[in-house]
Amino acid sequence: MKRYITALALLALAGCTPRQTGEKAMAKAIDPASVSVEDVLLSNPDSVLREAINAYNEKDYASSASAYLAYVSHNNSDAISLYNLACCFGLMGDSTRAAAFLKASWDAGYRDAEHIRQDTDFDRVRESSVFRTTVKEMDEEAAEKSYGKNRVYVTAVSMLPCYVVVPEDYDAEKRYPLVIGLHGYGSNYERFSDIFRRSSKADTTEKAAGIDFIYAAPCAPYPMAGGPEPGYSWTLREKEMGEKTLRMDEAYITSLPLEILKSWNVDTTQVYLLGFSQGASTAYFIGLNHPERFRGVIAFGGWLDTAMVSAEALKKAKGMRVFIAHGKSDQTVPLEASQDAYKRLKDADLDVQLNQFEGGHEVPIQTLQFAIEWLGI
């Protein structure tokens, strides 16, 4: 699984009968004289999507499906939520609904066929006839659309946006540490620019954490389709493109501090990388290979690609500070990924901390603030 959103009123799971291809549904009549806005509009879609995500992380797939159903009933063009809904039904062993919502996601624009093939959420239904037929139809459709066309990638220079957040009492005469935040796969720099503006479970009011550093959230280079808002990836998944695009990210992110220095007073001896999920993996790769540029790394819910970070690189990075955090209930990236990263970095004599928190694939504000304090930023 993985692609986010949320829902408010929960629908009864037993009442869900997904539409099959070619089948038309009558719109339910609404009396304009008596309807209330709440009957039609989902008042807080983010809160409902959060319910769906939390239920999924807690392995309560029926509740997660109910929340996603509530959301997509108001926004049936959101390919990512439709895909996540298919995952829930796959995990519950409901091949008919898993196939139907997977096809709905595909029709709405979700096109990551490789992810579908590898997604373990569909293991229980993958060999069923209805699921196999649906996947085959999607493959045939993709093949038909690409018939006679060959895809190649061309290197091109482009301008990518980056949000920069400075302390409220920013002093142009003072030099500030810089934290560069790399968002996760399918997310975006705008959402990740608000990573320090989160409410804790004990505090229902949104608040901005007081920061005494400059925070930059750059946009990943590769756009993705299918969600209600723009989503991006740090790499391309096609064969032989993964490492090449990661090397390009390396040049992009290592040049970022000097670009920000043109507008704000950055202390270039105190630059840190913060990453979540795919962004964490990218932060490991760039930070550990460039200890001369980055003082430390904060990695939430990610993995360390041992093929991209050599033993020689770790020897040069000896003494670098790395804070690793991972939710104990993470269903997207297994906890073992961070445990393995911790062991490898500890064995290489890096100054590393592992925080295993109660939760799933997320960045809790309390843990993030602890990471900042531990690094002394």
C-alpha positions as CSV (number, residue, x, y, z in Angstrom):
1,M,0.0,0.0,0.0
2,K,0.8,3.7,0.1
3,R,-0.8,6.8,-1.2
4,Y,-2.6,9.1,1.3
5,I,-6.0,10.8,2.1
6,T,-8.9,10.7,4.8
7,A,-12.8,10.5,5.6
8,L,-15.5,11.8,8.0
9,A,-18.7,9.7,8.3
10,L,-17.9,6.0,8.1
11,L,-19.9,3.8,5.6
12,A,-21.0,0.3,6.5
13,L,-18.6,-2.1,4.8
14,A,-21.2,-4.7,4.1
15,G,-23.1,-2.2,2.0
16,C,-20.3,-1.7,-0.5
17,T,-21.0,-3.2,-3.9
18,P,-18.4,-1.8,-6.3
19,R,-19.5,-1.0,-9.8
20,Q,-18.1,-3.2,-12.6
21,T,-16.8,-1.9,-15.9
22,G,-19.7,-0.7,-18.2
23,E,-22.2,-0.7,-15.4
24,K,-24.1,2.6,-14.8
25,A,-25.5,3.8,-11.5
26,M,-28.4,6.0,-10.9
27,A,-27.7,9.2,-8.9
28,K,-29.5,9.3,-5.6
29,A,-32.1,12.1,-5.7
30,I,-31.5,14.9,-3.2
31,D,-34.3,17.3,-2.2
32,P,-32.9,20.8,-2.6
33,A,-35.6,22.2,-0.2
34,S,-34.5,20.2,2.8
35,V,-30.8,19.3,2.2
36,S,-28.1,20.6,4.5
37,V,-24.5,21.3,3.4
38,E,-23.2,18.6,5.8
39,D,-25.3,16.0,3.9
40,V,-23.4,16.7,0.7
41,L,-20.0,18.0,1.5
42,L,-17.4,16.2,3.4
43,S,-16.6,18.8,6.0
44,N,-13.1,17.7,6.9
45,P,-11.7,15.3,4.3
46,D,-8.2,15.3,5.8
47,S,-9.5,14.0,9.1
48,V,-11.3,11.1,7.4
49,L,-8.3,10.2,5.4
50,R,-6.2,10.2,8.5
51,E,-8.7,7.8,10.1
52,A,-8.3,5.5,7.1
53,I,-4.5,5.6,7.3
54,N,-4.4,5.1,11.0
55,A,-6.8,2.1,10.8
56,Y,-4.6,0.6,8.1
57,N,-1.5,1.0,10.2
58,E,-3.3,-0.7,13.1
59,K,-4.2,-3.5,10.7
60,D,-8.0,-2.8,11.1
61,Y,-8.6,-3.1,7.4
62,A,-12.4,-3.1,7.6
63,S,-12.4,0.3,9.4
64,S,-9.8,1.6,7.0
65,A,-11.9,0.5,4.0
66,S,-15.0,2.1,5.6
67,A,-13.1,5.4,5.9
68,Y,-11.8,5.3,2.4
69,L,-15.3,4.4,1.1
70,A,-16.6,7.6,2.8
71,Y,-13.9,9.6,1.2
72,V,-14.2,8.2,-2.4
73,S,-18.0,8.5,-2.3
74,H,-17.3,12.3,-2.3
75,N,-14.2,12.2,-4.5
76,N,-14.3,9.2,-6.9
77,S,-11.6,10.6,-9.1
78,D,-8.9,10.2,-6.4
79,A,-6.8,7.4,-7.8
80,I,-4.6,7.0,-4.8
81,S,-7.4,6.6,-2.3
82,L,-9.1,4.1,-4.7
83,Y,-5.9,2.2,-4.8
84,N,-5.6,2.1,-1.0
85,L,-9.2,0.9,-0.9
86,A,-8.3,-1.9,-3.2
87,C,-5.4,-2.8,-0.9
88,C,-7.8,-3.0,2.1
89,F,-10.0,-5.4,0.3
90,G,-7.0,-7.4,-0.9
91,L,-5.8,-7.8,2.7
92,M,-9.3,-8.9,3.7
93,G,-9.3,-11.5,0.9
94,D,-12.1,-10.0,-1.0
95,S,-10.9,-10.5,-4.6
96,T,-14.0,-9.1,-6.3
97,R,-13.8,-5.7,-4.5
98,A,-10.1,-5.6,-4.6
99,A,-10.2,-6.0,-8.4
100,A,-13.0,-3.6,-8.9
101,F,-11.4,-0.8,-6.9
102,L,-8.0,-1.5,-8.4
103,K,-9.6,-1.0,-11.9
104,A,-11.3,2.2,-10.7
105,S,-8.0,3.5,-9.5
106,W,-6.4,2.6,-12.9
107,D,-9.2,4.4,-14.7
108,A,-8.7,7.4,-12.5
109,G,-5.1,7.6,-13.4
110,Y,-3.0,5.3,-11.2
111,R,-0.5,3.7,-13.6
112,D,2.3,2.2,-11.5
113,A,2.0,-1.3,-12.8
114,E,5.3,-2.4,-11.2
115,H,4.1,-1.4,-7.8
116,I,0.8,-3.4,-8.3
117,R,2.8,-6.5,-9.2
118,Q,5.0,-6.2,-6.1
119,D,2.4,-5.0,-3.6
120,T,2.1,-7.7,-0.9
121,D,-1.4,-6.3,0.0
122,F,-2.7,-8.3,-2.9
123,D,-1.0,-11.6,-2.1
124,R,-4.3,-13.1,-0.8
125,V,-6.2,-12.4,-3.9
126,R,-3.5,-12.3,-6.6
127,E,-4.2,-15.8,-7.9
128,S,-8.0,-15.4,-8.0
129,S,-9.5,-15.4,-11.5
130,V,-11.3,-12.1,-11.1
131,F,-8.1,-10.3,-9.9
132,R,-5.9,-12.0,-12.5
133,T,-8.4,-11.0,-15.2
134,T,-8.5,-7.4,-14.1
135,V,-4.7,-7.1,-14.0
136,K,-4.4,-8.7,-17.4
137,E,-6.9,-6.2,-18.8
138,M,-5.0,-3.3,-17.4
139,D,-1.7,-4.7,-18.9
140,E,-3.4,-5.1,-22.3
141,E,-4.8,-1.6,-22.1
142,A,-1.3,-0.2,-21.3
143,A,0.3,-2.2,-24.1
144,E,-2.3,-1.0,-26.6
145,K,-1.8,2.6,-25.7
146,S,2.0,2.2,-26.0
147,Y,1.9,0.3,-29.3
148,G,4.3,1.7,-31.8
149,K,5.8,4.1,-29.3
150,N,9.1,3.7,-27.5
151,R,9.8,5.7,-24.4
152,V,13.3,7.3,-23.9
153,Y,14.4,9.7,-21.2
154,V,16.2,12.9,-22.1
155,T,18.3,14.9,-19.6
156,A,17.0,18.4,-19.4
157,V,17.6,21.4,-17.2
158,S,14.6,22.6,-15.3
159,M,13.7,24.9,-12.4
160,L,12.2,23.2,-9.4
161,P,10.4,25.0,-6.5
162,C,11.5,24.9,-2.9
163,Y,9.7,26.3,0.1
164,V,11.9,28.0,2.7
165,V,10.7,28.6,6.3
166,V,12.7,31.0,8.5
167,P,12.4,31.7,12.2
168,E,9.8,34.3,13.1
169,D,12.6,36.5,14.6
170,Y,15.0,36.0,11.8
171,D,18.1,38.1,12.1
172,A,20.0,38.8,8.9
173,E,23.1,39.4,11.0
174,K,23.0,35.9,12.5
175,R,24.0,32.6,10.8
176,Y,21.5,29.8,11.0
177,P,21.7,26.0,10.7
178,L,19.9,24.7,7.6
179,V,17.6,21.6,7.6
180,I,16.6,20.3,4.2
181,G,13.4,18.2,4.2
182,L,12.9,15.5,1.5
183,H,9.3,14.4,1.2
184,G,8.1,10.8,0.6
185,Y,7.1,9.1,-2.6
186,G,3.8,10.5,-4.0
187,S,3.8,13.5,-1.6
188,N,5.0,17.0,-2.3
189,Y,7.2,19.8,-1.1
190,E,4.3,22.0,-0.1
191,R,2.9,19.4,2.3
192,F,6.4,18.7,3.7
193,S,7.1,22.3,4.2
194,D,4.5,22.2,7.0
195,I,6.2,19.3,8.8
196,F,6.9,21.4,11.9
197,R,3.3,22.7,12.0
198,R,1.6,19.6,13.4
199,S,-0.6,19.1,16.4
200,S,0.1,16.4,19.0
201,K,-2.5,13.9,20.1
202,A,-2.8,15.8,23.4
203,D,-3.2,19.2,21.7
204,T,-6.1,19.7,19.2
205,T,-4.9,23.1,18.1
206,E,-2.5,23.5,15.2
207,K,0.7,25.1,16.3
208,A,4.0,26.1,14.7
209,A,6.9,24.7,16.5
210,G,9.4,27.4,17.4
211,I,12.4,26.8,15.2
212,D,15.7,28.5,15.4
213,F,17.0,27.3,12.1
214,I,16.1,27.7,8.4
215,Y,14.0,24.9,6.9
216,A,14.0,24.2,3.2
217,A,11.6,21.7,1.5
218,P,12.6,21.1,-2.1
219,C,10.3,19.5,-4.7
220,A,11.3,16.1,-6.1
221,P,11.8,16.1,-9.8
222,Y,9.3,13.5,-11.1
223,P,5.6,14.2,-11.1
224,M,3.1,11.4,-10.4
225,A,-0.6,11.3,-11.4
226,G,-3.6,10.0,-9.5
227,G,-4.0,12.0,-6.3
228,P,-6.2,15.1,-5.4
229,E,-3.0,17.2,-5.2
230,P,0.3,17.0,-7.0
231,G,2.6,14.2,-6.0
232,Y,6.3,13.6,-6.9
233,S,9.0,11.0,-6.7
234,W,12.8,11.3,-6.2
235,T,13.5,8.6,-8.7
236,L,12.1,6.9,-11.8
237,R,11.3,3.2,-11.3
238,E,12.0,2.1,-14.9
239,K,14.9,-0.3,-15.4
240,E,18.3,1.3,-15.1
241,M,16.8,4.7,-14.2
242,G,16.8,4.3,-10.4
243,E,20.5,4.9,-9.9
244,K,20.8,7.5,-12.6
245,T,18.0,9.7,-11.2
246,L,19.4,9.3,-7.7
247,R,22.8,10.6,-8.9
248,M,21.0,13.6,-10.3
249,D,19.2,14.1,-7.0
250,E,22.7,14.1,-5.4
251,A,23.8,17.0,-7.5
252,Y,20.5,18.8,-7.0
253,I,20.4,18.6,-3.2
254,T,24.1,19.2,-2.6
255,S,23.9,22.5,-4.5
256,L,20.8,23.6,-2.6
257,P,22.6,25.2,0.5
258,L,24.5,27.6,-1.7
259,E,21.3,28.6,-3.6
260,I,19.5,29.3,-0.3
261,L,22.6,31.2,1.0
262,K,21.9,33.8,-1.8
263,S,18.8,34.9,0.0
264,W,19.2,33.9,3.7
265,N,22.2,33.7,6.1
266,V,22.9,30.0,6.2
267,D,25.7,28.5,8.3
268,T,27.0,26.1,5.7
269,T,28.9,24.2,8.4
270,Q,25.6,23.1,9.9
271,V,23.5,21.6,7.2
272,Y,21.3,18.6,7.9
273,L,19.1,16.3,5.8
274,L,15.6,15.3,7.0
275,G,13.8,12.6,5.0
276,F,10.6,10.6,5.2
277,S,10.1,7.2,3.5
278,Q,11.6,7.5,0.0
279,G,13.0,10.8,1.1
280,A,14.7,9.1,4.0
281,S,16.4,6.7,1.7
282,T,17.5,9.6,-0.5
283,A,18.7,11.5,2.6
284,Y,20.8,8.4,3.7
285,F,22.4,8.2,0.2
286,I,23.2,11.9,-0.2
287,G,24.2,12.6,3.4
288,L,26.4,9.6,4.1
289,N,28.2,10.0,0.8
290,H,28.9,13.7,1.5
291,P,29.9,14.1,5.2
292,E,31.9,17.1,4.1
293,R,28.6,18.9,3.2
294,F,26.1,17.5,5.8
295,R,26.6,17.3,9.5
296,G,23.7,14.9,10.1
297,V,20.7,13.0,8.9
298,I,17.2,12.5,10.2
299,A,15.5,9.5,8.7
300,F,11.8,8.7,9.3
301,G,10.3,5.4,8.1
302,G,13.0,4.8,5.5
303,W,15.6,2.3,4.4
304,L,19.3,2.4,3.8
305,D,20.3,1.1,0.3
306,T,23.5,-0.7,1.0
307,A,24.4,-0.9,-2.7
308,M,24.4,2.9,-2.8
309,V,26.3,3.6,0.4
310,S,29.6,1.7,0.5
311,A,31.7,0.6,3.5
312,E,34.3,3.1,2.3
313,A,31.8,5.9,2.3
314,L,30.8,5.0,5.9
315,K,34.4,5.0,6.9
316,K,34.7,8.6,5.7
317,A,31.4,9.5,7.4
318,K,32.6,8.2,10.8
319,G,31.3,10.5,13.6
320,M,28.4,11.8,11.6
321,R,25.2,12.1,13.6
322,V,22.2,10.1,12.3
323,F,18.7,10.0,14.0
324,I,16.5,7.1,12.8
325,A,12.8,7.0,13.7
326,H,10.3,4.3,12.7
327,G,6.7,3.5,13.7
328,K,6.3,0.1,15.3
329,S,3.1,-0.5,13.3
330,D,4.5,0.7,9.9
331,Q,2.9,-1.4,7.2
332,T,4.6,0.4,4.3
333,V,8.2,0.2,5.2
334,P,9.0,-2.6,7.8
335,L,10.6,-1.6,11.1
336,E,13.4,-4.0,10.3
337,A,14.6,-1.6,7.6
338,S,15.5,1.0,10.2
339,Q,16.8,-1.6,12.7
340,D,19.2,-2.9,10.0
341,A,20.3,0.7,9.1
342,Y,21.0,1.4,12.8
343,K,23.1,-1.7,13.2
344,R,25.1,-1.0,10.0
345,L,25.8,2.6,11.0
346,K,26.6,1.8,14.6
347,D,29.1,-0.9,13.4
348,A,30.7,1.8,11.3
349,D,31.2,4.1,14.4
350,L,28.7,6.7,13.4
351,D,26.9,8.6,16.2
352,V,23.4,7.0,15.6
353,Q,20.2,7.0,17.6
354,L,17.2,4.7,16.9
355,N,13.7,5.8,18.1
356,Q,10.9,3.2,17.7
357,F,7.6,5.0,18.3
358,E,4.1,3.9,18.7
359,G,2.5,4.5,15.3
360,G,2.7,3.7,11.6
361,H,4.2,5.3,8.5
362,E,4.3,8.9,9.7
363,V,6.3,11.7,11.2
364,P,5.0,12.5,14.7
365,I,5.8,16.1,15.8
366,Q,7.0,15.0,19.2
367,T,9.6,12.6,17.7
368,L,10.6,15.1,15.2
369,Q,11.2,17.7,17.9
370,F,13.2,15.2,19.9
371,A,15.4,14.5,16.8
372,I,16.1,18.2,16.4
373,E,17.1,18.5,20.1
374,W,19.2,15.4,19.9
375,L,21.2,16.8,17.0
376,G,21.6,20.1,18.7
377,I,20.1,22.1,15.9
